[in-house]
Amino acid sequence: MIPKIKAVTPLPDFFLRVFFDDGKSVLYDVKEDMEQIEGYRDLRSITGLFNQVQLDQSRTCVFWNDRIDLPSDTIYEYGRVQ
């Protein structure tokens, strides 16, 4: 089953705090994605874009625009538990 996100909050230094429906809370470091995926570099180069993170209607993905998104299962698996 794909984990559903309850809430997402952008934090300084390109971290996301993500709360899941099952009670798990993680910090996810987006910097690693920015280094590996070319499109993600916009999160650093476009002022304020990172802070505009949104949760999609299915609650299985966070996104910034039509080119930059992160699936909930990636965040759930690789986020650091809080």
Stockholm file with secondary structure:
# STOCKHOLM 1.0

chainA/1-82         MIPKIKAVTPLPDFFLRVFFDDGKSVLYDVKEDMEQIEGYRDLRSITGLFNQVQLDQSRTCVFWNDRIDLPSDTIYEYGRVQ
#=GR chainA/1-82 SS CCCCEEEEEEEGGGEEEEEETTSCEEEEETHHHHHHCGGGGHHHHSTTSGGGCEECTTSSEEESSSSCEEEHHHHHHHSEEC
#=GC SS_cons        CCCCEEEEEEEGGGEEEEEETTSCEEEEETHHHHHHCGGGGHHHHSTTSGGGCEECTTSSEEESSSSCEEEHHHHHHHSEEC
//
